[in-house]
Amino acid sequence: MDDEIIDIDFGEMSNVSQEGGVKVTIYGVEYNIKTLLDKDYAYKLASYIDRKMWNIAETNKLSSSNKVAIMTALHLAHELFQMRNEIDTEKKKVSERTKNIITTIDKYMSLISKNK
């Protein structure tokens, strides 16, 4: 896998790597990643995945790297879905609060108009 280049495009980032690529190690395998991401951010992502994979392998006593990768992907998808649900819940709360504030302002504006 040393010669394999993985092309990752997460969209435009503020600090684009000058060389356009980074070398990372994930679960004991070295990857050359061609990316527009900032190098430090790419390393941070790779490090996060690496830690997750080792943790899942140890916790579940898995030896197959494919099984570890699948379990890690499922775990990360679960984290993503939880965070999306939390964001949706917060958006709904903000929307409801905003509606309540607008209703209150409208009531006061109506009272002010009647008193003029």
Backbone hydrogen bonds, N-H to C=O, Kabsch-Sander energy under -0.5 kcal/mol:
donor,donor_aa,acceptor,acceptor_aa,energy
4,E,1,M,-1.0
6,I,4,E,-0.5
6,I,32,N,-2.6
7,D,5,I,-0.6
8,I,6,I,-0.7
8,I,34,K,-2.7
10,F,8,I,-0.5
16,V,14,S,-0.7
17,S,37,L,-0.8
22,V,33,I,-2.7
24,V,22,V,-0.5
24,V,31,Y,-2.7
26,I,24,V,-0.5
26,I,29,V,-2.7
29,V,26,I,-1.6
31,Y,24,V,-3.5
32,N,4,E,-1.3
33,I,22,V,-3.7
33,I,31,Y,-0.7
34,K,6,I,-2.5
34,K,32,N,-0.6
35,T,20,G,-2.1
35,T,33,I,-0.6
36,L,8,I,-0.7
42,A,38,D,-2.5
43,Y,39,K,-2.7
44,K,40,D,-2.1
45,L,41,Y,-2.5
46,A,42,A,-2.5
47,S,43,Y,-2.8
48,Y,44,K,-2.2
49,I,45,L,-2.3
50,D,46,A,-2.7
51,R,47,S,-2.6
52,K,48,Y,-2.2
53,M,49,I,-2.7
54,W,50,D,-2.4
55,N,51,R,-2.5
56,I,52,K,-2.8
57,A,53,M,-2.6
58,E,54,W,-2.3
59,T,55,N,-3.0
60,N,56,I,-2.4
61,K,57,A,-0.5
61,K,58,E,-0.6
62,L,57,A,-1.9
68,V,64,S,-2.3
69,A,65,S,-2.5
70,I,66,N,-2.5
71,M,67,K,-2.8
72,T,68,V,-2.5
73,A,69,A,-2.6
74,L,70,I,-2.5
75,H,71,M,-2.4
76,L,72,T,-2.9
77,A,73,A,-2.5
78,H,74,L,-2.4
79,E,75,H,-2.3
80,L,76,L,-2.5
81,F,77,A,-2.7
82,Q,78,H,-2.5
83,M,79,E,-2.4
84,R,80,L,-2.5
85,N,81,F,-2.4
86,E,82,Q,-2.4
87,I,83,M,-2.4
88,D,84,R,-2.7
89,T,85,N,-2.5
90,E,86,E,-2.4
91,K,87,I,-2.7
92,K,88,D,-2.2
93,K,89,T,-2.1
94,V,90,E,-2.7
95,S,91,K,-2.6
96,E,92,K,-2.5
97,R,93,K,-2.6
98,T,94,V,-2.6
99,K,95,S,-2.4
100,N,96,E,-2.3
101,I,97,R,-2.5
102,I,98,T,-2.6
103,T,99,K,-2.5
104,T,100,N,-2.4
105,I,101,I,-2.7
106,D,102,I,-2.7
107,K,103,T,-2.2
108,Y,104,T,-2.3
109,M,105,I,-2.7
110,S,106,D,-2.3
111,L,107,K,-2.2
112,I,108,Y,-2.5
113,S,109,M,-2.4
114,K,110,S,-2.1
115,N,111,L,-1.6
116,K,113,S,-0.8
